[in-house]
Amino acid sequence: MQEVVPINTTDGTSRTARVARALSAEDGSVRLQAALAAGSDPDPGFLETLVERCAVEPDFFVRDMLSWALTRLPTEATLPRVRRELASGRSQARSQALHTLSKIGDRSAWAWITRGMLRDADDEVARTAWRVAVVLVPEEEKEDLAGELAGQLGRGDREVRLSLSRALIDLGDVSGPALEQAAAGADPVVAAHARATELLRQNPEAGFDAAVEEAKRIVALGPERAAASAGEAGAQEAAGTEDGAGTEDGAGTAGDAGTEVTAATAKTVESAKSVESAATVETAKTVETSEC
């Protein structure tokens, strides 16, 4: 456990000045301790220092601790100050302000989440905006938010698309119509992302990468041909089992089961590998980061 930096001194140095100095230290562990100390013994005088540091702090874990320290301060002072950062020219300031709003969880801040933030050109800002929007959105506006988020399907790299899928899934069933419409569109990238998101919404255990590959297959073949292909694979597997059961000594099934891998079985194995890979990536991503 990290030792908390003492912020109550008798040397004439103010608590705020001591925290500010520690938060500017070169050593990341010292900055982390300082943020922990500020949250453990909160003082409204820390507000400006904490907000300013959020905009420039390079270490994710320190930034997260800074946001936690801000949640420990009175919301009537913290919310207006954090809101100002939403219009900052520094992308990290905007992203971290949004993250802090999600941690505070005050639904009055929903009115501050604009379409411009949800569409921010900076992927990290947009991803954070998606997460906080899902946390704060009123029930009656969830459908509109789902439509707005679905309009960005196909955006960015894997991590951006995964964040968007998570946000749409977290909105629940209201995302269904927007995803269905996007899946029927002419853009194959958007359609595949929409179908992958819907597959995950119906089966969260499938894994993002496996869902994407299945969605691409459906888009490439068309839903009817994809279903027929899956049916043929199942029939071939069943036929292989029956052939094994008809061997002379009646025990050939067990031997065949240990050696013969049908096309459908191979595909299942590959899907399992994709799911395992996706789970590994997601675990690492959660430690490193966390539709915020």
Secondary structure, 3 states (H helix, E strand, C coil): CCCCCCCCCCCCCCHHHHHHHHHCCCCHHHHHHHHHHHHHCCCHHHHHHHHHHHCCCCCHHHHHHHHHHHHCCCHHHHHHHHHHHCCCCCHHHHHHHHHHHHHHCCHHHHHHCCHHHHCCCCHHHHHHHHHHHHHHCCHHHHHHHHHHHHCCCCCCCHHHHHHHHHHHHHCHHHHHHHHHHHHCCCCHHHHHHHHHHHHHHHCHHHCHHHHHHHHHHHHHHCHHHHHHHHHHHHHHHHHHHHHHHCCCCCCHHHHHHHHCCCHHHHHHHHHHHHHHHHHHHHHHHHHHCCCC
